[in-house]
Amino acid sequence: MQGIEVLYWALSVVFCLALVFAILFWCRNWRNEEREGNLRQLQQLAREVRRLSEAVEGLENTSASLQTADEQLSLQVENIRNMGRDLKRKLTPPAISPVISTPPVSVSKPAAPVPVSTSSDEIVSLQESSEDRYAQARDLLLAGETQTDVARQLDLGTAEVRMIARLLEKTDDVS
């Protein structure tokens, strides 16, 4: 009988050890699955961060383009205002004062004309230089430069360079 009891105890110990090893193996697999899930989430987060950083960079480029366009528009508006003042001054006839028999008490000096910062020739040269930059941008894009590099080299907005690139693509599609 003692042999059967020893066998009974030996089988019980082996069964308990097998159960412990099975539990340890299950825990190990569970932790591996959890680790792989965390790794997948990290990779997905890294992709999202990369996508967001590209979007932020695009917004920064757009902001810089808008600021450049705003500066150019402000300069052109100021030039138009100056040209309007010049035209108004040239078209307005001088006022003729009636002859008064008594001399005035105090005589004030006439106001000096306001100097105009840019002439029409300078405006035309500014327009030609901007058109020249656009032609350079077209040539650089055709040479294979990236849109961002072209914008930096020619001090143009990225939106302007993108527009030129789209126009080039459209002309290629038409041909």
N, CA and C atoms as a LAMMPS dump frame, in Angstrom:
ITEM: TIMESTEP
0
ITEM: NUMBER OF ATOMS
525
ITEM: BOX BOUNDS ff ff ff
-5.0000000000000000e+02 5.0000000000000000e+02
-5.0000000000000000e+02 5.0000000000000000e+02
-5.0000000000000000e+02 5.0000000000000000e+02
ITEM: ATOMS id mol type element x y z
1 1 1 N 0.785 -1.189 0
2 1 2 C 0 0 0
3 1 3 C 0.833 1.262 0
4 2 1 N 1.95 1.151 0.605
5 2 2 C 2.788 2.344 0.643
6 2 3 C 3.259 2.725 -0.746
7 3 1 N 3.458 1.813 -1.619
8 3 2 C 3.876 2.114 -2.991
9 3 3 C 2.804 2.908 -3.725
10 4 1 N 1.548 2.567 -3.421
11 4 2 C 0.461 3.28 -4.088
12 4 3 C 0.358 4.695 -3.538
13 5 1 N 0.576 4.828 -2.218
14 5 2 C 0.519 6.171 -1.629
15 5 3 C 1.644 7.055 -2.17
16 6 1 N 2.835 6.479 -2.306
17 6 2 C 3.967 7.239 -2.849
18 6 3 C 3.662 7.621 -4.303
19 7 1 N 3.115 6.682 -5.035
20 7 2 C 2.759 6.971 -6.42
21 7 3 C 1.684 8.06 -6.474
22 8 1 N 0.724 7.993 -5.556
23 8 2 C -0.326 8.996 -5.488
24 8 3 C 0.269 10.371 -5.209
25 9 1 N 1.148 10.454 -4.234
26 9 2 C 1.801 11.735 -3.897
27 9 3 C 2.704 12.202 -5.038
28 10 1 N 3.412 11.336 -5.679
29 10 2 C 4.296 11.702 -6.781
30 10 3 C 3.478 12.253 -7.949
31 11 1 N 2.343 11.584 -8.25
32 11 2 C 1.489 12.074 -9.335
33 11 3 C 0.879 13.428 -8.976
34 12 1 N 0.523 13.621 -7.708
35 12 2 C -0.036 14.903 -7.265
36 12 3 C 0.995 16.014 -7.415
37 13 1 N 2.26 15.745 -7.027
38 13 2 C 3.323 16.745 -7.136
39 13 3 C 3.596 17.048 -8.605
40 14 1 N 3.659 16.035 -9.453
41 14 2 C 3.901 16.244 -10.88
42 14 3 C 2.745 17.047 -11.488
43 15 1 N 1.526 16.729 -11.099
44 15 2 C 0.381 17.466 -11.611
45 15 3 C 0.433 18.928 -11.171
46 16 1 N 0.779 19.167 -9.905
47 16 2 C 0.888 20.55 -9.409
48 16 3 C 2.002 21.303 -10.141
49 17 1 N 3.153 20.659 -10.359
50 17 2 C 4.247 21.302 -11.092
51 17 3 C 3.823 21.616 -12.535
52 18 1 N 3.121 20.67 -13.157
53 18 2 C 2.651 20.9 -14.519
54 18 3 C 1.662 22.069 -14.545
55 19 1 N 0.813 22.167 -13.551
56 19 2 C -0.143 23.258 -13.465
57 19 3 C 0.573 24.597 -13.267
58 20 1 N 1.596 24.619 -12.408
59 20 2 C 2.374 25.842 -12.183
60 20 3 C 3.07 26.26 -13.479
61 21 1 N 3.689 25.298 -14.189
62 21 2 C 4.357 25.634 -15.45
63 21 3 C 3.355 26.115 -16.499
64 22 1 N 2.175 25.538 -16.515
65 22 2 C 1.147 25.98 -17.463
66 22 3 C 0.718 27.418 -17.154
67 23 1 N 0.555 27.738 -15.882
68 23 2 C 0.18 29.096 -15.494
69 23 3 C 1.292 30.077 -15.861
70 24 1 N 2.543 29.715 -15.598
71 24 2 C 3.681 30.577 -15.945
72 24 3 C 3.755 30.783 -17.466
73 25 1 N 3.533 29.726 -18.228
74 25 2 C 3.566 29.835 -19.687
75 25 3 C 2.445 30.74 -20.175
76 26 1 N 1.251 30.624 -19.595
77 26 2 C 0.133 31.472 -19.959
78 26 3 C 0.434 32.94 -19.634
79 27 1 N 0.993 33.195 -18.45
80 27 2 C 1.345 34.575 -18.056
81 27 3 C 2.379 35.167 -19.014
82 28 1 N 3.358 34.346 -19.399
83 28 2 C 4.391 34.817 -20.319
84 28 3 C 3.786 35.192 -21.664
85 29 1 N 2.894 34.364 -22.188
86 29 2 C 2.229 34.664 -23.451
87 29 3 C 1.335 35.899 -23.339
88 30 1 N 0.665 36.024 -22.22
89 30 2 C -0.201 37.167 -21.991
90 30 3 C 0.618 38.464 -21.979
91 31 1 N 1.758 38.439 -21.296
92 31 2 C 2.63 39.62 -21.248
93 31 3 C 3.196 39.93 -22.629
94 32 1 N 3.531 38.908 -23.421
95 32 2 C 4.031 39.145 -24.783
96 32 3 C 2.957 39.796 -25.649
97 33 1 N 1.72 39.299 -25.529
98 33 2 C 0.626 39.898 -26.293
99 33 3 C 0.406 41.348 -25.874
100 34 1 N 0.477 41.583 -24.584
101 34 2 C 0.305 42.946 -24.077
102 34 3 C 1.435 43.854 -24.575
103 35 1 N 2.645 43.371 -24.57
104 35 2 C 3.792 44.129 -25.045
105 35 3 C 3.657 44.433 -26.539
106 36 1 N 3.214 43.441 -27.316
107 36 2 C 3.02 43.662 -28.749
108 36 3 C 1.913 44.685 -29.014
109 37 1 N 0.849 44.619 -28.209
110 37 2 C -0.228 45.613 -28.334
111 37 3 C 0.281 47.011 -28.023
112 38 1 N 1.09 47.141 -26.981
113 38 2 C 1.676 48.443 -26.639
114 38 3 C 2.594 48.93 -27.75
115 39 1 N 3.352 48.014 -28.336
116 39 2 C 4.256 48.389 -29.428
117 39 3 C 3.459 48.876 -30.644
118 40 1 N 2.355 48.2 -30.95
119 40 2 C 1.504 48.647 -32.063
120 40 3 C 0.928 50.032 -31.782
121 41 1 N 0.496 50.26 -30.549
122 41 2 C -0.039 51.572 -30.192
123 41 3 C 1.041 52.646 -30.307
124 42 1 N 2.258 52.343 -29.873
125 42 2 C 3.357 53.306 -29.997
126 42 3 C 3.66 53.621 -31.45
127 43 1 N 3.642 52.61 -32.3
128 43 2 C 3.889 52.844 -33.724
129 43 3 C 2.787 53.703 -34.336
130 44 1 N 1.55 53.427 -33.94
131 44 2 C 0.433 54.228 -34.445
132 44 3 C 0.549 55.668 -33.95
133 45 1 N 0.905 55.853 -32.686
134 45 2 C 1.096 57.202 -32.154
135 45 3 C 2.233 57.917 -32.87
136 46 1 N 3.312 57.205 -33.168
137 46 2 C 4.438 57.814 -33.883
138 46 3 C 3.996 58.27 -35.274
139 47 1 N 3.174 57.456 -35.951
140 47 2 C 2.664 57.857 -37.266
141 47 3 C 1.793 59.11 -37.15
142 48 1 N 0.942 59.133 -36.136
143 48 2 C 0.063 60.285 -35.94
144 48 3 C 0.871 61.543 -35.606
145 49 1 N 1.902 61.4 -34.782
146 49 2 C 2.759 62.546 -34.448
147 49 3 C 3.459 63.052 -35.703
148 50 1 N 3.95 62.146 -36.53
149 50 2 C 4.6 62.529 -37.777
150 50 3 C 3.622 63.266 -38.692
151 51 1 N 2.405 62.741 -38.787
152 51 2 C 1.387 63.37 -39.628
153 51 3 C 1.028 64.76 -39.091
154 52 1 N 0.89 64.872 -37.779
155 52 2 C 0.575 66.17 -37.182
156 52 3 C 1.712 67.165 -37.365
157 53 1 N 2.95 66.706 -37.239
158 53 2 C 4.08 67.624 -37.424
159 53 3 C 4.138 68.107 -38.868
160 54 1 N 3.811 67.236 -39.83
161 54 2 C 3.754 67.667 -41.229
162 54 3 C 2.641 68.687 -41.433
163 55 1 N 1.516 68.47 -40.766
164 55 2 C 0.408 69.425 -40.875
165 55 3 C 0.799 70.768 -40.271
166 56 1 N 1.491 70.739 -39.123
167 56 2 C 1.939 71.983 -38.492
168 56 3 C 2.931 72.7 -39.398
169 57 1 N 3.839 71.951 -40.01
170 57 2 C 4.802 72.559 -40.929
171 57 3 C 4.08 73.193 -42.116
172 58 1 N 3.077 72.503 -42.628
173 58 2 C 2.285 73.064 -43.717
174 58 3 C 1.576 74.337 -43.306
175 59 1 N 1.043 74.357 -42.079
176 59 2 C 0.384 75.561 -41.579
177 59 3 C 1.385 76.698 -41.394
178 60 1 N 2.588 76.385 -40.941
179 60 2 C 3.619 77.418 -40.796
180 60 3 C 3.992 77.99 -42.161
181 61 1 N 4.13 77.112 -43.157
182 61 2 C 4.44 77.586 -44.509
183 61 3 C 3.308 78.457 -45.046
184 62 1 N 2.077 78.033 -44.795
185 62 2 C 0.931 78.813 -45.237
186 62 3 C 0.901 80.163 -44.538
187 63 1 N 1.189 80.171 -43.244
188 63 2 C 1.223 81.42 -42.495
189 63 3 C 2.293 82.355 -43.045
190 64 1 N 3.472 81.806 -43.328
191 64 2 C 4.543 82.631 -43.889
192 64 3 C 4.143 83.165 -45.26
193 65 1 N 3.492 82.35 -46.064
194 65 2 C 3.037 82.794 -47.382
195 65 3 C 2.006 83.908 -47.256
196 66 1 N 1.085 83.74 -46.309
197 66 2 C 0.067 84.767 -46.108
198 66 3 C 0.68 86.073 -45.617
199 67 1 N 1.684 85.979 -44.757
200 67 2 C 2.35 87.193 -44.282
201 67 3 C 3.059 87.895 -45.427
202 68 1 N 3.724 87.127 -46.272
203 68 2 C 4.409 87.704 -47.429
204 68 3 C 3.398 88.357 -48.366
205 69 1 N 2.304 87.665 -48.62
206 69 2 C 1.268 88.221 -49.498
207 69 3 C 0.678 89.482 -48.883
208 70 1 N 0.477 89.497 -47.568
209 70 2 C -0.06 90.671 -46.886
210 70 3 C 0.895 91.85 -47.025
211 71 1 N 2.192 91.602 -46.859
212 71 2 C 3.175 92.676 -47.013
213 71 3 C 3.167 93.215 -48.433
214 72 1 N 3.122 92.321 -49.409
215 72 2 C 3.109 92.761 -50.803
216 72 3 C 1.842 93.547 -51.112
217 73 1 N 0.703 93.078 -50.616
218 73 2 C -0.549 93.793 -50.847
219 73 3 C -0.535 95.159 -50.168
220 74 1 N 0.005 95.238 -48.957
221 74 2 C 0.091 96.516 -48.257
222 74 3 C 0.954 97.499 -49.031
223 75 1 N 2.075 97.007 -49.55
224 75 2 C 2.957 97.865 -50.347
225 75 3 C 2.241 98.345 -51.599
226 76 1 N 1.536 97.462 -52.276
227 76 2 C 0.82 97.854 -53.486
228 76 3 C -0.318 98.815 -53.18
229 77 1 N -1.032 98.624 -52.078
230 77 2 C -2.107 99.539 -51.692
231 77 3 C -1.525 100.919 -51.403
232 78 1 N -0.423 100.963 -50.697
233 78 2 C 0.229 102.243 -50.404
234 78 3 C 0.674 102.926 -51.698
235 79 1 N 1.222 102.165 -52.635
236 79 2 C 1.625 102.733 -53.921
237 79 3 C 0.424 103.285 -54.677
238 80 1 N -0.679 102.573 -54.663
239 80 2 C -1.894 103.037 -55.337
240 80 3 C -2.407 104.315 -54.678
241 81 1 N -2.387 104.368 -53.364
242 81 2 C -2.825 105.584 -52.664
243 81 3 C -1.951 106.774 -53.053
244 82 1 N -0.636 106.549 -53.093
245 82 2 C 0.268 107.637 -53.472
246 82 3 C 0.003 108.093 -54.895
247 83 1 N -0.214 107.136 -55.784
248 83 2 C -0.512 107.498 -57.169
249 83 3 C -1.828 108.265 -57.242
250 84 1 N -2.823 107.874 -56.452
251 84 2 C -4.109 108.583 -56.414
252 84 3 C -3.93 110.009 -55.919
253 85 1 N -3.111 110.192 -54.875
254 85 2 C -2.845 111.549 -54.38
255 85 3 C -2.164 112.396 -55.453
256 86 1 N -1.201 111.782 -56.153
257 86 2 C -0.503 112.514 -57.214
258 86 3 C -1.477 112.921 -58.314
259 87 1 N -2.324 111.997 -58.731
260 87 2 C -3.289 112.317 -59.775
261 87 3 C -4.261 113.396 -59.322
262 88 1 N -4.706 113.297 -58.084
263 88 2 C -5.632 114.292 -57.553
264 88 3 C -4.969 115.659 -57.52
265 89 1 N -3.72 115.688 -57.099
266 89 2 C -2.981 116.942 -57.039
267 89 3 C -2.794 117.527 -58.445
268 90 1 N -2.528 116.661 -59.423
269 90 2 C -2.321 117.141 -60.789
270 90 3 C -3.625 117.582 -61.439
271 91 1 N -4.722 116.928 -61.123
272 91 2 C -5.992 117.247 -61.757
273 91 3 C -6.751 118.377 -61.085
274 92 1 N -6.457 118.661 -59.842
275 92 2 C -7.165 119.719 -59.124
276 92 3 C -6.551 121.063 -59.505
277 93 1 N -7.346 121.985 -60.044
278 93 2 C -6.802 123.301 -60.382
279 93 3 C -6.556 124.105 -59.111
280 94 1 N -5.572 124.996 -59.146
281 94 2 C -5.323 125.798 -57.949
282 94 3 C -6.497 126.743 -57.702
283 95 1 N -6.772 126.97 -56.456
284 95 2 C -7.885 127.848 -56.082
285 95 3 C -7.503 129.293 -56.363
286 96 1 N -8.438 130.025 -56.945
287 96 2 C -8.211 131.443 -57.246
288 96 3 C -8.88 132.239 -56.144
289 97 1 N -8.078 133.035 -55.481
290 97 2 C -8.631 133.829 -54.382
291 97 3 C -9.112 135.175 -54.908
292 98 1 N -10.214 135.699 -54.388
293 98 2 C -10.71 137.004 -54.833
294 98 3 C -9.745 138.11 -54.387
295 99 1 N -9.751 139.187 -55.141
296 99 2 C -8.885 140.317 -54.824
297 99 3 C -9.496 141.072 -53.655
298 100 1 N -8.715 141.243 -52.602
299 100 2 C -9.161 141.935 -51.4
300 100 3 C -8.367 143.235 -51.291
301 101 1 N -9.035 144.295 -50.973
302 101 2 C -8.37 145.59 -50.929
303 101 3 C -7.511 145.753 -49.681
304 102 1 N -7.855 145.114 -48.601
305 102 2 C -7.063 145.249 -47.39
306 102 3 C -6.081 144.099 -47.31
307 103 1 N -4.863 144.366 -46.935
308 103 2 C -3.896 143.287 -46.827
309 103 3 C -4.212 142.386 -45.637
310 104 1 N -3.894 141.107 -45.735
311 104 2 C -4.156 140.202 -44.606
312 104 3 C -3.215 140.52 -43.455
313 105 1 N -3.652 140.153 -42.26
314 105 2 C -2.881 140.432 -41.059
315 105 3 C -1.651 139.555 -40.995
316 106 1 N -1.788 138.276 -41.225
317 106 2 C -0.631 137.38 -41.196
318 106 3 C -0.634 136.536 -42.462
319 107 1 N 0.546 136.271 -42.944
320 107 2 C 0.684 135.487 -44.155
321 107 3 C 1.332 134.163 -43.776
322 108 1 N 0.694 133.079 -44.151
323 108 2 C 1.273 131.765 -43.863
324 108 3 C 1.905 131.223 -45.119
325 109 1 N 2.933 130.438 -44.94
326 109 2 C 3.623 129.833 -46.081
327 109 3 C 2.784 128.679 -46.621
328 110 1 N 2.785 128.518 -47.94
329 110 2 C 2.034 127.377 -48.489
330 110 3 C 2.702 126.07 -48.094
331 111 1 N 1.888 125.058 -47.936
332 111 2 C 2.409 123.739 -47.542
333 111 3 C 3.232 123.158 -48.676
334 112 1 N 4.345 122.532 -48.302
335 112 2 C 5.201 121.9 -49.303
336 112 3 C 4.502 120.648 -49.812
337 113 1 N 4.681 120.345 -51.092
338 113 2 C 4.025 119.133 -51.612
339 113 3 C 4.606 117.893 -50.938
340 114 1 N 3.739 116.909 -50.736
341 114 2 C 4.151 115.657 -50.109
342 114 3 C 4.934 114.843 -51.134
343 115 1 N 6.176 114.459 -50.792
344 115 2 C 6.931 113.661 -51.758
345 115 3 C 6.349 112.255 -51.862
346 116 1 N 6.326 111.748 -53.051
347 116 2 C 5.797 110.416 -53.3
348 116 3 C 6.957 109.44 -53.224
349 117 1 N 6.758 108.373 -52.45
350 117 2 C 7.86 107.448 -52.214
351 117 3 C 8.216 106.629 -53.447
352 118 1 N 7.248 106.312 -54.276
353 118 2 C 7.546 105.511 -55.466
354 118 3 C 6.888 106.144 -56.669
355 119 1 N 7.599 106.13 -57.753
356 119 2 C 7.032 106.642 -58.994
357 119 3 C 6.416 105.495 -59.767
358 120 1 N 5.753 105.828 -60.854
359 120 2 C 5.114 104.78 -61.652
360 120 3 C 6.166 103.878 -62.293
361 121 1 N 7.369 104.465 -62.609
362 121 2 C 8.444 103.636 -63.162
363 121 3 C 8.911 102.608 -62.146
364 122 1 N 8.983 103.025 -60.877
365 122 2 C 9.406 102.085 -59.836
366 122 3 C 8.372 100.991 -59.636
367 123 1 N 7.096 101.346 -59.745
368 123 2 C 6.033 100.34 -59.599
369 123 3 C 6.136 99.321 -60.721
370 124 1 N 6.36 99.797 -61.934
371 124 2 C 6.5 98.891 -63.075
372 124 3 C 7.705 97.986 -62.878
373 125 1 N 8.822 98.544 -62.36
374 125 2 C 10 97.704 -62.138
375 125 3 C 9.754 96.682 -61.039
376 126 1 N 8.963 97.064 -60.012
377 126 2 C 8.612 96.085 -58.97
378 126 3 C 7.782 94.951 -59.562
379 127 1 N 6.828 95.292 -60.438
380 127 2 C 6.005 94.258 -61.047
381 127 3 C 6.848 93.363 -61.941
382 128 1 N 7.788 93.945 -62.68
383 128 2 C 8.636 93.148 -63.552
384 128 3 C 9.54 92.228 -62.751
385 129 1 N 10.049 92.725 -61.6
386 129 2 C 10.922 91.865 -60.797
387 129 3 C 10.143 90.703 -60.203
388 130 1 N 8.859 90.943 -59.81
389 130 2 C 8.064 89.828 -59.276
390 130 3 C 7.746 88.83 -60.381
391 131 1 N 7.472 89.331 -61.605
392 131 2 C 7.225 88.417 -62.715
393 131 3 C 8.485 87.625 -63.044
394 132 1 N 9.646 88.275 -62.905
395 132 2 C 10.917 87.602 -63.147
396 132 3 C 11.126 86.484 -62.116
397 133 1 N 10.762 86.74 -60.864
398 133 2 C 10.9 85.704 -59.828
399 133 3 C 9.986 84.523 -60.133
400 134 1 N 8.798 84.798 -60.655
401 134 2 C 7.891 83.708 -61.001
402 134 3 C 8.46 82.877 -62.154
403 135 1 N 9.093 83.552 -63.096
404 135 2 C 9.72 82.826 -64.208
405 135 3 C 10.878 81.979 -63.691
406 136 1 N 11.641 82.528 -62.751
407 136 2 C 12.738 81.757 -62.153
408 136 3 C 12.18 80.555 -61.396
409 137 1 N 11.076 80.767 -60.691
410 137 2 C 10.46 79.663 -59.944
411 137 3 C 10.02 78.565 -60.907
412 138 1 N 9.426 78.959 -62.034
413 138 2 C 9.006 77.972 -63.032
414 138 3 C 10.208 77.189 -63.545
415 139 1 N 11.307 77.892 -63.849
416 139 2 C 12.502 77.218 -64.346
417 139 3 C 13.087 76.265 -63.309
418 140 1 N 13.122 76.693 -62.046
419 140 2 C 13.664 75.823 -60.993
420 140 3 C 12.792 74.589 -60.789
421 141 1 N 11.473 74.767 -60.856
422 141 2 C 10.579 73.618 -60.707
423 141 3 C 10.743 72.644 -61.867
424 142 1 N 10.91 73.181 -63.051
425 142 2 C 11.139 72.308 -64.203
426 142 3 C 12.478 71.601 -64.104
427 143 1 N 13.454 72.233 -63.404
428 143 2 C 14.768 71.615 -63.222
429 143 3 C 14.747 70.535 -62.145
430 144 1 N 13.627 70.416 -61.414
431 144 2 C 13.506 69.343 -60.434
432 144 3 C 13.658 69.778 -58.994
433 145 1 N 13.744 71.074 -58.72
434 145 2 C 13.846 71.55 -57.343
435 145 3 C 12.516 71.319 -56.621
436 146 1 N 12.584 71.17 -55.309
437 146 2 C 11.36 71.015 -54.535
438 146 3 C 10.699 72.378 -54.359
439 147 1 N 9.404 72.353 -54.083
440 147 2 C 8.652 73.593 -53.931
441 147 3 C 9.172 74.42 -52.759
442 148 1 N 9.517 73.756 -51.67
443 148 2 C 10.018 74.466 -50.5
444 148 3 C 11.352 75.135 -50.792
445 149 1 N 12.244 74.437 -51.496
446 149 2 C 13.543 75.016 -51.832
447 149 3 C 13.388 76.229 -52.746
448 150 1 N 12.488 76.133 -53.712
449 150 2 C 12.261 77.249 -54.636
450 150 3 C 11.736 78.463 -53.864
451 151 1 N 10.806 78.216 -52.94
452 151 2 C 10.245 79.316 -52.151
453 151 3 C 11.336 79.997 -51.321
454 152 1 N 12.224 79.212 -50.744
455 152 2 C 13.304 79.791 -49.94
456 152 3 C 14.301 80.555 -50.807
457 153 1 N 14.664 79.985 -51.937
458 153 2 C 15.67 80.619 -52.784
459 153 3 C 15.191 81.957 -53.336
460 154 1 N 13.942 82.026 -53.725
461 154 2 C 13.441 83.23 -54.39
462 154 3 C 12.642 84.137 -53.473
463 155 1 N 12.566 83.787 -52.188
464 155 2 C 11.829 84.573 -51.204
465 155 3 C 10.371 84.737 -51.635
466 156 1 N 9.792 83.627 -52.065
467 156 2 C 8.386 83.583 -52.436
468 156 3 C 7.633 82.772 -51.392
469 157 1 N 6.337 82.948 -51.351
470 157 2 C 5.521 82.131 -50.468
471 157 3 C 5.359 80.734 -51.043
472 158 1 N 5.225 79.762 -50.149
473 158 2 C 5.066 78.387 -50.619
474 158 3 C 3.759 78.212 -51.384
475 159 1 N 2.741 78.987 -51.024
476 159 2 C 1.471 78.898 -51.757
477 159 3 C 1.658 79.369 -53.195
478 160 1 N 2.472 80.407 -53.38
479 160 2 C 2.721 80.892 -54.739
480 160 3 C 3.455 79.831 -55.565
481 161 1 N 4.442 79.189 -54.931
482 161 2 C 5.22 78.173 -55.645
483 161 3 C 4.345 76.964 -55.948
484 162 1 N 3.466 76.599 -55.025
485 162 2 C 2.547 75.485 -55.281
486 162 3 C 1.633 75.796 -56.463
487 163 1 N 1.166 77.041 -56.517
488 163 2 C 0.294 77.445 -57.619
489 163 3 C 1.045 77.325 -58.946
490 164 1 N 2.294 77.753 -58.989
491 164 2 C 3.096 77.65 -60.21
492 164 3 C 3.276 76.183 -60.588
493 165 1 N 3.54 75.343 -59.582
494 165 2 C 3.72 73.913 -59.852
495 165 3 C 2.434 73.299 -60.398
496 166 1 N 1.285 73.69 -59.842
497 166 2 C 0.017 73.168 -60.351
498 166 3 C -0.233 73.619 -61.789
499 167 1 N 0.113 74.872 -62.071
500 167 2 C -0.049 75.355 -63.445
501 167 3 C 0.847 74.576 -64.409
502 168 1 N 2.075 74.262 -63.958
503 168 2 C 2.973 73.477 -64.802
504 168 3 C 2.414 72.08 -65.04
505 169 1 N 1.828 71.491 -63.979
506 169 2 C 1.237 70.163 -64.131
507 169 3 C 0.063 70.219 -65.109
508 170 1 N -0.745 71.276 -65.031
509 170 2 C -1.902 71.408 -65.918
510 170 3 C -1.448 71.553 -67.37
511 171 1 N -0.381 72.336 -67.583
512 171 2 C 0.101 72.498 -68.967
513 171 3 C 0.692 71.192 -69.493
514 172 1 N 1.303 70.39 -68.61
515 172 2 C 1.81 69.086 -69.042
516 172 3 C 0.642 68.157 -69.392
517 173 1 N -0.451 68.237 -68.618
518 173 2 C -1.599 67.378 -68.886
519 173 3 C -2.261 67.742 -70.21
520 174 1 N -2.275 69.039 -70.544
521 174 2 C -2.909 69.5 -71.771
522 174 3 C -2.109 69.07 -72.981
523 175 1 N -0.747 69.111 -72.88
524 175 2 C 0.103 68.792 -74.031
525 175 3 C 0.077 67.346 -74.415
